[in-house]
Amino acid sequence: MALFEKAVEGVFEGGVLTGVAVGVGVLMLAPGLLPAIGRAMRPLAVSAIRTGMTVYNRTASTLRETTEDLLAEARAELEAHDQGGGGTKPSHRRSRTAEAAP
């Protein structure tokens, strides 16, 4: 009997059986707790999704405005070039053929 008690003594003192007992207790409580946790987390999830949608919409509108500005500028340069104005090419940029030449 003393051998069995010594073997079980180490297991109950913060050992494997304690973890198993906690796991079994959680499994028994889970069916009642999960719906309550779901109801409590729902407003938080809705808020997170709403925030994500707001950030996405603001980012998309900023990107759209920037793209429209760039397109308008490119069209204006093309029209100026087509009308004989030569267009405006920034001096700090070089073409790829100029870069490739030694």
SEFIZA-3560 file (N, C-alpha, C; in Angstrom, 3 decimals):
REM SEFIZA-3560
<numar><xx>0.815</xx><yy>-1.183</yy><zz>0.000</zz><atom>N</atom></numar>
<numar><xx>0.000</xx><yy>0.000</yy><zz>0.000</zz><atom>CA</atom></numar>
<numar><xx>0.862</xx><yy>1.251</yy><zz>0.000</zz><atom>C</atom></numar>
<numar><xx>1.954</xx><yy>1.244</yy><zz>0.728</zz><atom>N</atom></numar>
<numar><xx>2.837</xx><yy>2.405</yy><zz>0.806</zz><atom>CA</atom></numar>
<numar><xx>3.437</xx><yy>2.716</yy><zz>-0.557</zz><atom>C</atom></numar>
<numar><xx>3.727</xx><yy>1.708</yy><zz>-1.353</zz><atom>N</atom></numar>
<numar><xx>4.281</xx><yy>1.899</yy><zz>-2.687</zz><atom>CA</atom></numar>
<numar><xx>3.267</xx><yy>2.634</yy><zz>-3.573</zz><atom>C</atom></numar>
<numar><xx>2.001</xx><yy>2.226</yy><zz>-3.507</zz><atom>N</atom></numar>
<numar><xx>0.939</xx><yy>2.877</yy><zz>-4.288</zz><atom>CA</atom></numar>
<numar><xx>0.761</xx><yy>4.330</yy><zz>-3.859</zz><atom>C</atom></numar>
<numar><xx>0.778</xx><yy>4.593</yy><zz>-2.566</zz><atom>N</atom></numar>
<numar><xx>0.617</xx><yy>5.956</yy><zz>-2.065</zz><atom>CA</atom></numar>
<numar><xx>1.755</xx><yy>6.855</yy><zz>-2.522</zz><atom>C</atom></numar>
<numar><xx>2.992</xx><yy>6.353</yy><zz>-2.507</zz><atom>N</atom></numar>
<numar><xx>4.124</xx><yy>7.148</yy><zz>-2.971</zz><atom>CA</atom></numar>
<numar><xx>4.017</xx><yy>7.418</yy><zz>-4.469</zz><atom>C</atom></numar>
<numar><xx>3.543</xx><yy>6.460</yy><zz>-5.219</zz><atom>N</atom></numar>
<numar><xx>3.413</xx><yy>6.645</yy><zz>-6.668</zz><atom>CA</atom></numar>
<numar><xx>2.340</xx><yy>7.681</yy><zz>-6.989</zz><atom>C</atom></numar>
<numar><xx>1.229</xx><yy>7.631</yy><zz>-6.267</zz><atom>N</atom></numar>
<numar><xx>0.126</xx><yy>8.555</yy><zz>-6.532</zz><atom>CA</atom></numar>
<numar><xx>0.409</xx><yy>9.929</yy><zz>-5.929</zz><atom>C</atom></numar>
<numar><xx>1.195</xx><yy>9.992</yy><zz>-4.893</zz><atom>N</atom></numar>
<numar><xx>1.479</xx><yy>11.243</yy><zz>-4.203</zz><atom>CA</atom></numar>
<numar><xx>2.105</xx><yy>12.274</yy><zz>-5.144</zz><atom>C</atom></numar>
<numar><xx>3.057</xx><yy>11.890</yy><zz>-5.935</zz><atom>N</atom></numar>
<numar><xx>3.713</xx><yy>12.813</yy><zz>-6.868</zz><atom>CA</atom></numar>
<numar><xx>2.783</xx><yy>13.269</yy><zz>-7.974</zz><atom>C</atom></numar>
<numar><xx>1.849</xx><yy>12.420</yy><zz>-8.343</zz><atom>N</atom></numar>
<numar><xx>0.936</xx><yy>12.751</yy><zz>-9.434</zz><atom>CA</atom></numar>
<numar><xx>-0.075</xx><yy>13.792</yy><zz>-8.991</zz><atom>C</atom></numar>
<numar><xx>-0.574</xx><yy>13.696</yy><zz>-7.779</zz><atom>N</atom></numar>
<numar><xx>-1.594</xx><yy>14.631</yy><zz>-7.307</zz><atom>CA</atom></numar>
<numar><xx>-1.020</xx><yy>15.995</yy><zz>-6.946</zz><atom>C</atom></numar>
<numar><xx>0.246</xx><yy>16.092</yy><zz>-6.630</zz><atom>N</atom></numar>
<numar><xx>0.846</xx><yy>17.363</yy><zz>-6.224</zz><atom>CA</atom></numar>
<numar><xx>1.283</xx><yy>18.145</yy><zz>-7.459</zz><atom>C</atom></numar>
<numar><xx>0.320</xx><yy>18.752</yy><zz>-8.135</zz><atom>N</atom></numar>
<numar><xx>0.629</xx><yy>19.586</yy><zz>-9.297</zz><atom>CA</atom></numar>
<numar><xx>1.075</xx><yy>18.781</yy><zz>-10.492</zz><atom>C</atom></numar>
<numar><xx>0.715</xx><yy>17.513</yy><zz>-10.533</zz><atom>N</atom></numar>
<numar><xx>1.162</xx><yy>16.645</yy><zz>-11.608</zz><atom>CA</atom></numar>
<numar><xx>0.139</xx><yy>16.477</yy><zz>-12.706</zz><atom>C</atom></numar>
<numar><xx>0.219</xx><yy>15.347</yy><zz>-13.354</zz><atom>N</atom></numar>
<numar><xx>-0.606</xx><yy>15.043</yy><zz>-14.514</zz><atom>CA</atom></numar>
<numar><xx>-2.083</xx><yy>14.947</yy><zz>-14.145</zz><atom>C</atom></numar>
<numar><xx>-2.388</xx><yy>14.301</yy><zz>-13.042</zz><atom>N</atom></numar>
<numar><xx>-3.796</xx><yy>14.135</yy><zz>-12.689</zz><atom>CA</atom></numar>
<numar><xx>-4.489</xx><yy>15.458</yy><zz>-12.396</zz><atom>C</atom></numar>
<numar><xx>-3.753</xx><yy>16.422</yy><zz>-11.886</zz><atom>N</atom></numar>
<numar><xx>-4.356</xx><yy>17.736</yy><zz>-11.652</zz><atom>CA</atom></numar>
<numar><xx>-4.753</xx><yy>18.363</yy><zz>-12.983</zz><atom>C</atom></numar>
<numar><xx>-3.890</xx><yy>18.269</yy><zz>-13.974</zz><atom>N</atom></numar>
<numar><xx>-4.197</xx><yy>18.797</yy><zz>-15.304</zz><atom>CA</atom></numar>
<numar><xx>-5.368</xx><yy>18.090</yy><zz>-15.942</zz><atom>C</atom></numar>
<numar><xx>-5.415</xx><yy>16.792</yy><zz>-15.782</zz><atom>N</atom></numar>
<numar><xx>-6.528</xx><yy>16.013</yy><zz>-16.326</zz><atom>CA</atom></numar>
<numar><xx>-7.824</xx><yy>16.402</yy><zz>-15.629</zz><atom>C</atom></numar>
<numar><xx>-7.780</xx><yy>16.575</yy><zz>-14.311</zz><atom>N</atom></numar>
<numar><xx>-8.979</xx><yy>16.955</yy><zz>-13.559</zz><atom>CA</atom></numar>
<numar><xx>-9.483</xx><yy>18.328</yy><zz>-13.999</zz><atom>C</atom></numar>
<numar><xx>-8.593</xx><yy>19.263</yy><zz>-14.206</zz><atom>N</atom></numar>
<numar><xx>-8.992</xx><yy>20.594</yy><zz>-14.677</zz><atom>CA</atom></numar>
<numar><xx>-9.588</xx><yy>20.486</yy><zz>-16.075</zz><atom>C</atom></numar>
<numar><xx>-8.974</xx><yy>19.690</yy><zz>-16.946</zz><atom>N</atom></numar>
<numar><xx>-9.496</xx><yy>19.507</yy><zz>-18.301</zz><atom>CA</atom></numar>
<numar><xx>-10.881</xx><yy>18.906</yy><zz>-18.311</zz><atom>C</atom></numar>
<numar><xx>-11.108</xx><yy>17.910</yy><zz>-17.466</zz><atom>N</atom></numar>
<numar><xx>-12.427</xx><yy>17.282</yy><zz>-17.383</zz><atom>CA</atom></numar>
<numar><xx>-13.446</xx><yy>18.295</yy><zz>-16.865</zz><atom>C</atom></numar>
<numar><xx>-13.066</xx><yy>19.095</yy><zz>-15.884</zz><atom>N</atom></numar>
<numar><xx>-13.969</xx><yy>20.115</yy><zz>-15.352</zz><atom>CA</atom></numar>
<numar><xx>-14.342</xx><yy>21.148</yy><zz>-16.408</zz><atom>C</atom></numar>
<numar><xx>-13.374</xx><yy>21.565</yy><zz>-17.205</zz><atom>N</atom></numar>
<numar><xx>-13.650</xx><yy>22.529</yy><zz>-18.277</zz><atom>CA</atom></numar>
<numar><xx>-14.580</xx><yy>21.920</yy><zz>-19.314</zz><atom>C</atom></numar>
<numar><xx>-14.333</xx><yy>20.669</yy><zz>-19.665</zz><atom>N</atom></numar>
<numar><xx>-15.203</xx><yy>20.004</yy><zz>-20.645</zz><atom>CA</atom></numar>
<numar><xx>-16.640</xx><yy>19.890</yy><zz>-20.135</zz><atom>C</atom></numar>
<numar><xx>-16.796</xx><yy>19.682</yy><zz>-18.855</zz><atom>N</atom></numar>
<numar><xx>-18.145</xx><yy>19.563</yy><zz>-18.300</zz><atom>CA</atom></numar>
<numar><xx>-18.855</xx><yy>20.918</yy><zz>-18.272</zz><atom>C</atom></numar>
<numar><xx>-18.100</xx><yy>21.993</yy><zz>-18.077</zz><atom>N</atom></numar>
<numar><xx>-18.695</xx><yy>23.322</yy><zz>-18.018</zz><atom>CA</atom></numar>
<numar><xx>-18.848</xx><yy>23.982</yy><zz>-19.392</zz><atom>C</atom></numar>
<numar><xx>-18.134</xx><yy>23.491</yy><zz>-20.394</zz><atom>N</atom></numar>
<numar><xx>-18.107</xx><yy>24.117</yy><zz>-21.711</zz><atom>CA</atom></numar>
<numar><xx>-19.489</xx><yy>24.292</yy><zz>-22.349</zz><atom>C</atom></numar>
<numar><xx>-20.368</xx><yy>23.298</yy><zz>-22.335</zz><atom>N</atom></numar>
<numar><xx>-21.668</xx><yy>23.503</yy><zz>-22.991</zz><atom>CA</atom></numar>
<numar><xx>-22.470</xx><yy>24.671</yy><zz>-22.417</zz><atom>C</atom></numar>
<numar><xx>-22.314</xx><yy>24.948</yy><zz>-21.159</zz><atom>N</atom></numar>
<numar><xx>-23.027</xx><yy>26.066</yy><zz>-20.557</zz><atom>CA</atom></numar>
<numar><xx>-22.296</xx><yy>27.387</yy><zz>-20.717</zz><atom>C</atom></numar>
<numar><xx>-20.969</xx><yy>27.339</yy><zz>-20.770</zz><atom>N</atom></numar>
<numar><xx>-20.183</xx><yy>28.562</yy><zz>-20.839</zz><atom>CA</atom></numar>
<numar><xx>-20.017</xx><yy>29.099</yy><zz>-22.258</zz><atom>C</atom></numar>
<numar><xx>-19.896</xx><yy>28.229</yy><zz>-23.253</zz><atom>N</atom></numar>
<numar><xx>-19.621</xx><yy>28.691</yy><zz>-24.610</zz><atom>CA</atom></numar>
<numar><xx>-20.694</xx><yy>29.632</yy><zz>-25.163</zz><atom>C</atom></numar>
<numar><xx>-21.983</xx><yy>29.354</yy><zz>-25.006</zz><atom>N</atom></numar>
<numar><xx>-22.981</xx><yy>30.318</yy><zz>-25.490</zz><atom>CA</atom></numar>
<numar><xx>-22.886</xx><yy>31.665</yy><zz>-24.763</zz><atom>C</atom></numar>
<numar><xx>-22.618</xx><yy>31.631</yy><zz>-23.471</zz><atom>N</atom></numar>
<numar><xx>-22.493</xx><yy>32.885</yy><zz>-22.721</zz><atom>CA</atom></numar>
<numar><xx>-21.278</xx><yy>33.673</yy><zz>-23.192</zz><atom>C</atom></numar>
<numar><xx>-20.189</xx><yy>32.976</yy><zz>-23.425</zz><atom>N</atom></numar>
<numar><xx>-18.985</xx><yy>33.643</yy><zz>-23.927</zz><atom>CA</atom></numar>
<numar><xx>-19.256</xx><yy>34.214</yy><zz>-25.321</zz><atom>C</atom></numar>
<numar><xx>-19.975</xx><yy>33.460</yy><zz>-26.147</zz><atom>N</atom></numar>
<numar><xx>-20.322</xx><yy>33.937</yy><zz>-27.490</zz><atom>CA</atom></numar>
<numar><xx>-21.176</xx><yy>35.194</yy><zz>-27.446</zz><atom>C</atom></numar>
<numar><xx>-22.145</xx><yy>35.223</yy><zz>-26.553</zz><atom>N</atom></numar>
<numar><xx>-23.001</xx><yy>36.412</yy><zz>-26.427</zz><atom>CA</atom></numar>
<numar><xx>-22.192</xx><yy>37.613</yy><zz>-25.937</zz><atom>C</atom></numar>
<numar><xx>-21.248</xx><yy>37.380</yy><zz>-25.058</zz><atom>N</atom></numar>
<numar><xx>-20.437</xx><yy>38.477</yy><zz>-24.534</zz><atom>CA</atom></numar>
<numar><xx>-19.448</xx><yy>38.988</yy><zz>-25.578</zz><atom>C</atom></numar>
<numar><xx>-18.955</xx><yy>38.118</yy><zz>-26.419</zz><atom>N</atom></numar>
<numar><xx>-17.944</xx><yy>38.494</yy><zz>-27.410</zz><atom>CA</atom></numar>
<numar><xx>-18.550</xx><yy>39.097</yy><zz>-28.672</zz><atom>C</atom></numar>
<numar><xx>-19.835</xx><yy>38.900</yy><zz>-28.914</zz><atom>N</atom></numar>
<numar><xx>-20.465</xx><yy>39.380</yy><zz>-30.146</zz><atom>CA</atom></numar>
<numar><xx>-20.315</xx><yy>40.888</yy><zz>-30.353</zz><atom>C</atom></numar>
<numar><xx>-20.617</xx><yy>41.734</yy><zz>-29.351</zz><atom>N</atom></numar>
<numar><xx>-20.438</xx><yy>43.179</yy><zz>-29.567</zz><atom>CA</atom></numar>
<numar><xx>-18.990</xx><yy>43.554</yy><zz>-29.871</zz><atom>C</atom></numar>
<numar><xx>-18.064</xx><yy>42.850</yy><zz>-29.242</zz><atom>N</atom></numar>
<numar><xx>-16.647</xx><yy>43.108</yy><zz>-29.496</zz><atom>CA</atom></numar>
<numar><xx>-16.282</xx><yy>42.747</yy><zz>-30.932</zz><atom>C</atom></numar>
<numar><xx>-16.786</xx><yy>41.622</yy><zz>-31.412</zz><atom>N</atom></numar>
<numar><xx>-16.514</xx><yy>41.205</yy><zz>-32.785</zz><atom>CA</atom></numar>
<numar><xx>-17.139</xx><yy>42.172</yy><zz>-33.781</zz><atom>C</atom></numar>
<numar><xx>-18.360</xx><yy>42.611</yy><zz>-33.528</zz><atom>N</atom></numar>
<numar><xx>-19.031</xx><yy>43.562</yy><zz>-34.421</zz><atom>CA</atom></numar>
<numar><xx>-18.248</xx><yy>44.870</yy><zz>-34.458</zz><atom>C</atom></numar>
<numar><xx>-17.783</xx><yy>45.322</yy><zz>-33.319</zz><atom>N</atom></numar>
<numar><xx>-17.002</xx><yy>46.556</yy><zz>-33.249</zz><atom>CA</atom></numar>
<numar><xx>-15.691</xx><yy>46.431</yy><zz>-34.026</zz><atom>C</atom></numar>
<numar><xx>-15.031</xx><yy>45.305</yy><zz>-33.896</zz><atom>N</atom></numar>
<numar><xx>-13.771</xx><yy>45.089</yy><zz>-34.617</zz><atom>CA</atom></numar>
<numar><xx>-14.010</xx><yy>45.070</yy><zz>-36.127</zz><atom>C</atom></numar>
<numar><xx>-15.078</xx><yy>44.430</yy><zz>-36.563</zz><atom>N</atom></numar>
<numar><xx>-15.390</xx><yy>44.381</yy><zz>-37.993</zz><atom>CA</atom></numar>
<numar><xx>-15.746</xx><yy>45.768</yy><zz>-38.502</zz><atom>C</atom></numar>
<numar><xx>-16.531</xx><yy>46.515</yy><zz>-37.735</zz><atom>N</atom></numar>
<numar><xx>-16.911</xx><yy>47.870</yy><zz>-38.131</zz><atom>CA</atom></numar>
<numar><xx>-15.672</xx><yy>48.765</yy><zz>-38.257</zz><atom>C</atom></numar>
<numar><xx>-14.743</xx><yy>48.652</yy><zz>-37.307</zz><atom>N</atom></numar>
<numar><xx>-13.504</xx><yy>49.432</yy><zz>-37.365</zz><atom>CA</atom></numar>
<numar><xx>-12.693</xx><yy>49.057</yy><zz>-38.598</zz><atom>C</atom></numar>
<numar><xx>-12.607</xx><yy>47.766</yy><zz>-38.886</zz><atom>N</atom></numar>
<numar><xx>-11.886</xx><yy>47.321</yy><zz>-40.078</zz><atom>CA</atom></numar>
<numar><xx>-12.505</xx><yy>47.864</yy><zz>-41.356</zz><atom>C</atom></numar>
<numar><xx>-13.820</xx><yy>47.877</yy><zz>-41.418</zz><atom>N</atom></numar>
<numar><xx>-14.499</xx><yy>48.411</yy><zz>-42.599</zz><atom>CA</atom></numar>
<numar><xx>-14.240</xx><yy>49.908</yy><zz>-42.753</zz><atom>C</atom></numar>
<numar><xx>-14.250</xx><yy>50.641</yy><zz>-41.651</zz><atom>N</atom></numar>
<numar><xx>-13.988</xx><yy>52.080</yy><zz>-41.698</zz><atom>CA</atom></numar>
<numar><xx>-12.577</xx><yy>52.364</yy><zz>-42.188</zz><atom>C</atom></numar>
<numar><xx>-11.616</xx><yy>51.642</yy><zz>-41.636</zz><atom>N</atom></numar>
<numar><xx>-10.221</xx><yy>51.828</yy><zz>-42.060</zz><atom>CA</atom></numar>
<numar><xx>-10.072</xx><yy>51.483</yy><zz>-43.540</zz><atom>C</atom></numar>
<numar><xx>-10.694</xx><yy>50.402</yy><zz>-43.971</zz><atom>N</atom></numar>
<numar><xx>-10.622</xx><yy>50.005</yy><zz>-45.380</zz><atom>CA</atom></numar>
<numar><xx>-11.220</xx><yy>51.084</yy><zz>-46.270</zz><atom>C</atom></numar>
<numar><xx>-12.396</xx><yy>51.607</yy><zz>-45.905</zz><atom>N</atom></numar>
<numar><xx>-13.044</xx><yy>52.622</yy><zz>-46.730</zz><atom>CA</atom></numar>
<numar><xx>-12.211</xx><yy>53.896</yy><zz>-46.814</zz><atom>C</atom></numar>
<numar><xx>-11.630</xx><yy>54.322</yy><zz>-45.702</zz><atom>N</atom></numar>
<numar><xx>-10.789</xx><yy>55.528</yy><zz>-45.724</zz><atom>CA</atom></numar>
<numar><xx>-9.546</xx><yy>55.309</yy><zz>-46.572</zz><atom>C</atom></numar>
<numar><xx>-8.923</xx><yy>54.156</yy><zz>-46.432</zz><atom>N</atom></numar>
<numar><xx>-7.727</xx><yy>53.858</yy><zz>-47.209</zz><atom>CA</atom></numar>
<numar><xx>-8.054</xx><yy>53.776</yy><zz>-48.691</zz><atom>C</atom></numar>
<numar><xx>-9.159</xx><yy>53.128</yy><zz>-49.016</zz><atom>N</atom></numar>
<numar><xx>-9.560</xx><yy>52.993</yy><zz>-50.419</zz><atom>CA</atom></numar>
<numar><xx>-9.872</xx><yy>54.355</yy><zz>-51.022</zz><atom>C</atom></numar>
<numar><xx>-10.541</xx><yy>55.233</yy><zz>-50.277</zz><atom>N</atom></numar>
<numar><xx>-10.865</xx><yy>56.551</yy><zz>-50.828</zz><atom>CA</atom></numar>
<numar><xx>-9.604</xx><yy>57.391</yy><zz>-51.017</zz><atom>C</atom></numar>
<numar><xx>-8.648</xx><yy>57.301</yy><zz>-50.095</zz><atom>N</atom></numar>
<numar><xx>-7.386</xx><yy>58.020</yy><zz>-50.249</zz><atom>CA</atom></numar>
<numar><xx>-6.624</xx><yy>57.507</yy><zz>-51.463</zz><atom>C</atom></numar>
<numar><xx>-6.580</xx><yy>56.199</yy><zz>-51.614</zz><atom>N</atom></numar>
<numar><xx>-5.901</xx><yy>55.606</yy><zz>-52.760</zz><atom>CA</atom></numar>
<numar><xx>-6.592</xx><yy>55.997</yy><zz>-54.061</zz><atom>C</atom></numar>
<numar><xx>-7.912</xx><yy>56.006</yy><zz>-54.050</zz><atom>N</atom></numar>
<numar><xx>-8.675</xx><yy>56.394</yy><zz>-55.242</zz><atom>CA</atom></numar>
<numar><xx>-8.376</xx><yy>57.838</yy><zz>-55.619</zz><atom>C</atom></numar>
<numar><xx>-8.370</xx><yy>58.752</yy><zz>-54.641</zz><atom>N</atom></numar>
<numar><xx>-8.083</xx><yy>60.160</yy><zz>-54.917</zz><atom>CA</atom></numar>
<numar><xx>-6.674</xx><yy>60.340</yy><zz>-55.469</zz><atom>C</atom></numar>
<numar><xx>-5.710</xx><yy>59.657</yy><zz>-54.873</zz><atom>N</atom></numar>
<numar><xx>-4.329</xx><yy>59.763</yy><zz>-55.334</zz><atom>CA</atom></numar>
<numar><xx>-4.195</xx><yy>59.251</yy><zz>-56.764</zz><atom>C</atom></numar>
<numar><xx>-4.836</xx><yy>58.127</yy><zz>-57.052</zz><atom>N</atom></numar>
<numar><xx>-4.784</xx><yy>57.562</yy><zz>-58.393</zz><atom>CA</atom></numar>
<numar><xx>-5.440</xx><yy>58.491</yy><zz>-59.403</zz><atom>C</atom></numar>
<numar><xx>-6.568</xx><yy>59.074</yy><zz>-59.041</zz><atom>N</atom></numar>
<numar><xx>-7.237</xx><yy>60.016</yy><zz>-59.942</zz><atom>CA</atom></numar>
<numar><xx>-6.367</xx><yy>61.234</yy><zz>-60.205</zz><atom>C</atom></numar>
<numar><xx>-5.685</xx><yy>61.735</yy><zz>-59.181</zz><atom>N</atom></numar>
<numar><xx>-4.781</xx><yy>62.876</yy><zz>-59.366</zz><atom>CA</atom></numar>
<numar><xx>-3.632</xx><yy>62.524</yy><zz>-60.307</zz><atom>C</atom></numar>
<numar><xx>-3.053</xx><yy>61.337</yy><zz>-60.114</zz><atom>N</atom></numar>
<numar><xx>-1.952</xx><yy>60.907</yy><zz>-60.979</zz><atom>CA</atom></numar>
<numar><xx>-2.419</xx><yy>60.730</yy><zz>-62.420</zz><atom>C</atom></numar>
<numar><xx>-3.605</xx><yy>60.146</yy><zz>-62.605</zz><atom>N</atom></numar>
<numar><xx>-4.142</xx><yy>59.980</yy><zz>-63.955</zz><atom>CA</atom></numar>
<numar><xx>-4.400</xx><yy>61.331</yy><zz>-64.616</zz><atom>C</atom></numar>
<numar><xx>-4.957</xx><yy>62.266</yy><zz>-63.876</zz><atom>N</atom></numar>
<numar><xx>-5.214</xx><yy>63.594</yy><zz>-64.429</zz><atom>CA</atom></numar>
<numar><xx>-3.910</xx><yy>64.285</yy><zz>-64.826</zz><atom>C</atom></numar>
<numar><xx>-2.892</xx><yy>64.159</yy><zz>-64.000</zz><atom>N</atom></numar>
<numar><xx>-1.601</xx><yy>64.759</yy><zz>-64.310</zz><atom>CA</atom></numar>
<numar><xx>-0.987</xx><yy>64.111</yy><zz>-65.548</zz><atom>C</atom></numar>
<numar><xx>-1.071</xx><yy>62.787</yy><zz>-65.638</zz><atom>N</atom></numar>
<numar><xx>-0.526</xx><yy>62.092</yy><zz>-66.811</zz><atom>CA</atom></numar>
<numar><xx>-1.280</xx><yy>62.483</yy><zz>-68.077</zz><atom>C</atom></numar>
<numar><xx>-2.601</xx><yy>62.602</yy><zz>-67.998</zz><atom>N</atom></numar>
<numar><xx>-3.386</xx><yy>63.030</yy><zz>-69.166</zz><atom>CA</atom></numar>
<numar><xx>-3.004</xx><yy>64.443</yy><zz>-69.598</zz><atom>C</atom></numar>
<numar><xx>-2.822</xx><yy>65.325</yy><zz>-68.614</zz><atom>N</atom></numar>
<numar><xx>-2.437</xx><yy>66.702</yy><zz>-68.941</zz><atom>CA</atom></numar>
<numar><xx>-1.077</xx><yy>66.740</yy><zz>-69.625</zz><atom>C</atom></numar>
<numar><xx>-0.147</xx><yy>65.932</yy><zz>-69.155</zz><atom>N</atom></numar>
<numar><xx>1.179</xx><yy>65.879</yy><zz>-69.784</zz><atom>CA</atom></numar>
<numar><xx>1.091</xx><yy>65.313</yy><zz>-71.191</zz><atom>C</atom></numar>
<numar><xx>0.261</xx><yy>64.278</yy><zz>-71.381</zz><atom>N</atom></numar>
<numar><xx>0.095</xx><yy>63.713</yy><zz>-72.724</zz><atom>CA</atom></numar>
<numar><xx>-0.537</xx><yy>64.730</yy><zz>-73.670</zz><atom>C</atom></numar>
<numar><xx>-1.537</xx><yy>65.455</yy><zz>-73.207</zz><atom>N</atom></numar>
<numar><xx>-2.177</xx><yy>66.464</yy><zz>-74.044</zz><atom>CA</atom></numar>
<numar><xx>-1.195</xx><yy>67.579</yy><zz>-74.389</zz><atom>C</atom></numar>
<numar><xx>-0.387</xx><yy>67.998</yy><zz>-73.423</zz><atom>N</atom></numar>
<numar><xx>0.602</xx><yy>69.044</yy><zz>-73.684</zz><atom>CA</atom></numar>
<numar><xx>1.640</xx><yy>68.544</yy><zz>-74.691</zz><atom>C</atom></numar>
<numar><xx>2.021</xx><yy>67.308</yy><zz>-74.585</zz><atom>N</atom></numar>
<numar><xx>3.008</xx><yy>66.733</yy><zz>-75.505</zz><atom>CA</atom></numar>
<numar><xx>2.411</xx><yy>66.585</yy><zz>-76.910</zz><atom>C</atom></numar>
<numar><xx>1.152</xx><yy>66.155</yy><zz>-76.988</zz><atom>N</atom></numar>
<numar><xx>0.489</xx><yy>65.984</yy><zz>-78.283</zz><atom>CA</atom></numar>
<numar><xx>0.251</xx><yy>67.318</yy><zz>-78.978</zz><atom>C</atom></numar>
<numar><xx>0.120</xx><yy>68.389</yy><zz>-78.232</zz><atom>N</atom></numar>
<numar><xx>-0.134</xx><yy>69.700</yy><zz>-78.818</zz><atom>CA</atom></numar>
<numar><xx>1.157</xx><yy>70.423</yy><zz>-79.167</zz><atom>C</atom></numar>
<numar><xx>2.279</xx><yy>69.748</yy><zz>-79.066</zz><atom>N</atom></numar>
<numar><xx>3.543</xx><yy>70.339</yy><zz>-79.468</zz><atom>CA</atom></numar>
<numar><xx>4.292</xx><yy>71.028</yy><zz>-78.351</zz><atom>C</atom></numar>
<numar><xx>3.800</xx><yy>70.948</yy><zz>-77.176</zz><atom>N</atom></numar>
<numar><xx>4.477</xx><yy>71.583</yy><zz>-76.048</zz><atom>CA</atom></numar>
<numar><xx>5.682</xx><yy>70.797</yy><zz>-75.585</zz><atom>C</atom></numar>
<numar><xx>5.818</xx><yy>69.588</yy><zz>-76.076</zz><atom>N</atom></numar>
<numar><xx>6.953</xx><yy>68.764</yy><zz>-75.687</zz><atom>CA</atom></numar>
<numar><xx>6.765</xx><yy>68.046</yy><zz>-74.376</zz><atom>C</atom></numar>
<numar><xx>5.801</xx><yy>68.452</yy><zz>-73.599</zz><atom>N</atom></numar>
<numar><xx>5.561</xx><yy>67.783</yy><zz>-72.320</zz><atom>CA</atom></numar>
<numar><xx>6.580</xx><yy>68.199</yy><zz>-71.291</zz><atom>C</atom></numar>
<numar><xx>6.384</xx><yy>67.761</yy><zz>-70.115</zz><atom>N</atom></numar>
<numar><xx>7.326</xx><yy>68.063</yy><zz>-69.041</zz><atom>CA</atom></numar>
<numar><xx>7.855</xx><yy>66.764</yy><zz>-68.499</zz><atom>C</atom></numar>
<numar><xx>9.136</xx><yy>66.552</yy><zz>-68.719</zz><atom>N</atom></numar>
<numar><xx>9.778</xx><yy>65.350</yy><zz>-68.205</zz><atom>CA</atom></numar>
<numar><xx>10.721</xx><yy>65.767</yy><zz>-67.091</zz><atom>C</atom></numar>
<numar><xx>10.564</xx><yy>65.228</yy><zz>-65.929</zz><atom>N</atom></numar>
<numar><xx>11.441</xx><yy>65.615</yy><zz>-64.821</zz><atom>CA</atom></numar>
<numar><xx>12.898</xx><yy>65.354</yy><zz>-65.160</zz><atom>C</atom></numar>
<numar><xx>13.760</xx><yy>66.293</yy><zz>-64.800</zz><atom>N</atom></numar>
<numar><xx>15.176</xx><yy>66.175</yy><zz>-65.144</zz><atom>CA</atom></numar>
<numar><xx>15.885</xx><yy>65.129</yy><zz>-64.294</zz><atom>C</atom></numar>
<numar><xx>15.363</xx><yy>64.810</yy><zz>-63.138</zz><atom>N</atom></numar>
<numar><xx>16.031</xx><yy>63.855</yy><zz>-62.264</zz><atom>CA</atom></numar>
<numar><xx>15.777</xx><yy>62.406</yy><zz>-62.686</zz><atom>C</atom></numar>
<numar><xx>14.890</xx><yy>62.206</yy><zz>-63.637</zz><atom>N</atom></numar>
<numar><xx>14.613</xx><yy>60.843</yy><zz>-64.099</zz><atom>CA</atom></numar>
<numar><xx>15.315</xx><yy>60.621</yy><zz>-65.431</zz><atom>C</atom></numar>
<numar><xx>15.856</xx><yy>59.408</yy><zz>-65.574</zz><atom>N</atom></numar>
<numar><xx>16.466</xx><yy>59.048</yy><zz>-66.837</zz><atom>CA</atom></numar>
<numar><xx>15.757</xx><yy>57.836</yy><zz>-67.376</zz><atom>C</atom></numar>
<numar><xx>15.753</xx><yy>57.687</yy><zz>-68.667</zz><atom>N</atom></numar>
<numar><xx>15.101</xx><yy>56.525</yy><zz>-69.263</zz><atom>CA</atom></numar>
<numar><xx>15.951</xx><yy>55.298</yy><zz>-69.022</zz><atom>C</atom></numar>
<numar><xx>15.383</xx><yy>54.152</yy><zz>-69.230</zz><atom>N</atom></numar>
<numar><xx>16.119</xx><yy>52.901</yy><zz>-69.020</zz><atom>CA</atom></numar>
<numar><xx>17.232</xx><yy>52.740</yy><zz>-70.044</zz><atom>C</atom></numar>
<numar><xx>17.023</xx><yy>53.233</yy><zz>-71.238</zz><atom>N</atom></numar>
<numar><xx>18.075</xx><yy>53.096</yy><zz>-72.249</zz><atom>CA</atom></numar>
<numar><xx>19.265</xx><yy>53.963</yy><zz>-71.882</zz><atom>C</atom></numar>
<numar><xx>19.026</xx><yy>55.117</yy><zz>-71.279</zz><atom>N</atom></numar>
<numar><xx>20.126</xx><yy>55.977</yy><zz>-70.850</zz><atom>CA</atom></numar>
<numar><xx>20.872</xx><yy>55.341</yy><zz>-69.685</zz><atom>C</atom></numar>
<numar><xx>20.170</xx><yy>54.642</yy><zz>-68.836</zz><atom>N</atom></numar>
<numar><xx>20.815</xx><yy>53.985</yy><zz>-67.699</zz><atom>CA</atom></numar>
<numar><xx>21.653</xx><yy>52.795</yy><zz>-68.143</zz><atom>C</atom></numar>
<numar><xx>21.181</xx><yy>52.104</yy><zz>-69.195</zz><atom>N</atom></numar>
<numar><xx>21.889</xx><yy>50.913</yy><zz>-69.655</zz><atom>CA</atom></numar>
<numar><xx>23.146</xx><yy>51.250</yy><zz>-70.435</zz><atom>C</atom></numar>
<numar><xx>23.182</xx><yy>52.430</yy><zz>-71.053</zz><atom>N</atom></numar>
<numar><xx>24.356</xx><yy>52.821</yy><zz>-71.838</zz><atom>CA</atom></numar>
<numar><xx>25.527</xx><yy>53.122</yy><zz>-70.919</zz><atom>C</atom></numar>
<numar><xx>26.745</xx><yy>52.677</yy><zz>-71.308</zz><atom>N</atom></numar>
<numar><xx>27.915</xx><yy>52.943</yy><zz>-70.451</zz><atom>CA</atom></numar>
<numar><xx>28.397</xx><yy>54.373</yy><zz>-70.504</zz><atom>C</atom></numar>
//
